[in-house]
């Protein structure tokens, strides 16, 4: 099995959908853990000034990433997240332009 990888997932809520997105995210990490796709490393959940939510967690392996895309349970959560937010990149955040970016903990 290959080594683990840390991921950053960034979700910019659609207008009026921030609270609903936060509710869906409450089941995101537990679903990945139930499917044994991520490690037990503590989730880091942050929020950028523009409202973008950042999740930082650790995949068990590169194979786990592939398995996640084959899991009906994971895909159902990801589809809901996608309907409530724009999936974006770190470079899209104003904070990313800073040498030492700061984010609000959630």
N, C-alpha and C positions, 0 to 999 in steps of 0.2 A: 504494500500500500504506500502511496506517495505521501509526502509530508503535508501537514495542514497549511492552510492559507487564511489570512485574515481578510475579510471583505468589509467594504463600506458601501452601504446602500443608501441612496439619497432620494427622498420623496418630497416633491413640492406640491402641497395640497391644492386641488382645484378650489376656486372661490367657494366659500361656504362649506367646504368638506373637511376642514382640519380636524374637528372633533370626531367625525365618523372615521377618518383615517386612523386616528390614535386608537380607536376602539378595535379596528381590524389588526393593527400592529400588536395589540395585546395577545393575539393568537398566533402571530407570525413565528416568533422564535420558539414558542412551545411546540408548534407544528414541526418545525425543522428538527427540534430535539427528539420529538416522538418518533420521527422517521430516521433518527440516528445519523443525521447529515452534518450536524455541527457539534462542536465540543461543548463542555460544560463551562468554558470560560465565560465570565460574567459579561452580559450584553452591555455595551456602552450606547446609550441613546441620547442624542443631542439635538438641539434646534438652532438653526441659523437665524440671523436677524430678519430675513425675508420669510420665515416660517417653514423653510425646508427642514424636514426631519432626517436625521442621519442615524443609521444603525451600524454599529461596528461589532462584528462577531467573527467566529473562527470556524471555517469548514473543517471537517474531519480529514478530508483529502480532496484531491482533484476529482477523483471518481465520485465523491459525494455531490459535487456540483452537477455532474451529468445525471446522477440519480434523482436529484431534486427536480430536474426538468421532465422526469418520467413519472413523478409522483402525482397522482390525482389530488391528494390532499394539499400538497404544496402549491400546485398550479391553481387550485381554487382560491387560495389565499392571495397568491400573486396576481390573479386576474382581478380580484376585488381591489387590491392595492392600486393596480393600474387604472381602474375605473375612477378612483378617487384622487389620483395624483399624477403629476408628470414625473417620470423617472429621469433624474438629472445627474450631472457630474459635479465633482468637487470644484472644478475650474469655473463653474457657472456661479459660484457664490462669491460675494464681495470679500468675505473673510479669507478666501483662498489667495487673495492678492497680498495679504499680510505675511510677514516673515513668521510670526507666531500667531496663527489664527485662534480666536476664542469663540466658543459656542456655549449656549445655555444648556445645562443638563436637564433632561426630562425625567 
